[in-house]
Amino acid sequence: MGFEQAWLSYEKREVSVQWAGIHMIYAEQKGRIIEHAATELQTAFAKITGKEPVLCLERPEKELNGCILLKQKNGLKEGGYHLFEREGALVIEAPDEGGLLYGAFELIKQLQLGNAYEGMDICKEPVMPLRMLNHWDNMDGSIERGYSGNSFFFDNDEILVDERIVTYARLLASVGINGTVINNVNVKDAATWLITDRYFEKLRQLSEILADYGIKLFLSLNYAAPVELGELDSADPLSEEVRAWWKERMKLVFTQVPNLGGFLIKADSEGRPGPFTYGRTHADGANMLAEAVEPYGGLIIWRCFVYNCKQDWRDYKTDRARSGYDNFKELDGTFRDNVILQIKNGPMDFQVREPVHPLFGALEATNQMLEVQIAQEYTGQQRHVCYLIPMFKEVLSFRTYAAETDDTVEDIVSGKTFKQTKCGMAAVANTGNDENWTGHDLAAANFYGFGRLAFEPSAQAEELAEEWIIRTFGEDKAVREVLLFILMNSWRAYEMYNAPLGIGWMVNPSYHYGPSVDGYEYDRWGTYHRADHVGIGVDRSHQGTGYAGLYREPNASMYDNPESCPDELLLFFHHMPYDHRLRSGKTVIQHIYDTHFEGVELVDEMVKRFEGLEGKLPDKAYQRMLERFHHQKEHSREWRDQINSYFYRKSGIADEKGRKIF
Ligand code: GCU
């Protein structure tokens, strides 16, 4: 099995007579993306059915049976497609080349899933305009929070352009991703030079490969570039000289790399430079750059991950969770039209459980994008299995009450609520140069699921997992059932043996792996659980930091009151005694014990079922996963014991069930 092709490895399968009868592919219009759509179909059919259809240059005269026809036709939104069967032919109609490519991949998916040919009629439009990956790859080849090898974009301060990039582009297009940022948001050293002629040639080549699959290349930008490149001594966004510098620079960049989509910027965050240095606002900074890229249709994607990372743990007033809101809410409506604010799903930082970021629903006149992380930094680092699509579904379906209807996070980032067209969803990527792309083979379900979800948020997490399993490992029923069981229980299991009830953190500082209950407790990062012998949790109600009040009603009151706050977020919003009874009927302390014991049991069950797949999965993949499952089994015990012991010793309250606590 070719692991490097992931879900596009196209193993030969038993197919129906009709599928096997496809013998010709004809595209009415010409174009580079269309050509790829046609060759993708040709390769997939040849490998899966064993018969290679011919690519036909002339329109077939009459006999359409067994033909695939690609046809540009208006009527759907950009990237949309209509795939249907007519008199034995399969027709893909789309308004643009990208739509035809997506339609072709939809057809390949139908073939891989063994779905019915006759009567096929599928019509889809991408719900979110921008569907992006954010790679945190450094130019020396390392990846910040990367758990699947090194970068395939960079090595030794050079840009790599090779076959893997082509496969990468195909994988992205096959799930509908249409933009990618290839370098880390923490732009330092050589990466600052990406906007200079040192790298233009390679960037152009890369952007063309991506463009052939309907994908725009984006770069992360160093806000202080004019200074760090040694050309100016200021990066003040209101200085005429600085503004002129950026305009000149962007002219050069877009002339040399015409397919560039724009830039992602992390400013005034965790030590990165930004407009604060000059007493200016984020809007000043973003607008200066937006003005410079505007003539080329460029976008400035500005991150809202801004907080005080030098906090004193004794300070109970400053609340990191508030900071995104406090920094950006008042700037609503002051950004240029080609600026998009990119907001993490939660107010902290990709924990296993967080409330939805309160900026969603608060910003009404600003383009916005949702940022999630599939790299699993805090959710097992691609050694534990943690299928995150169910979490993303919850985030997307969260009602903000910013309007009477159509006010969920999904509605906002798909442009429905505030009638925006520059919006969407980005994921911090989980790929590297490991043969299977994602280290843990099952982590590829997050890669796949993210793209599919951004295109079609109504798809169910289970449906996406199942599709991915069949496309990757074939139709074996046992494989499907077991992997589905594992994926669908994995986030729940991870949450159970992790930090309890929405409090988060409790990890080893800096590398963020493995339990350390007090690891961040007395540190400067603003991430505290505030546990003492009586209780645990952060008071974010009106009596505490007031964070709960940042939501619109009825969410604000619901979170503000411990009686109505959902159990899974109780300790995020409230400091509660250990003997407080949750809505579930259990006390906080008993909940901690029970979930930690049960989480480990669930992992044991997952591993037991997985071991039953020996011989049914490709051996290499089986061994790779087995090794990780054994680690997860051990490591979940470590989590259980560290957390249970800590709270047993702190509270002095015994487990009702008398299980062993160290
Ligand atoms: C987290 C992560 C950093 C990253 C940052 C960000 O804090 O640990 O590595 O740079 O998020 O999103 O910018």
Residues whose N, C-alpha, C, O or C-beta is under 5 A from the ligand:
A	BS01	GCU	E144 F305
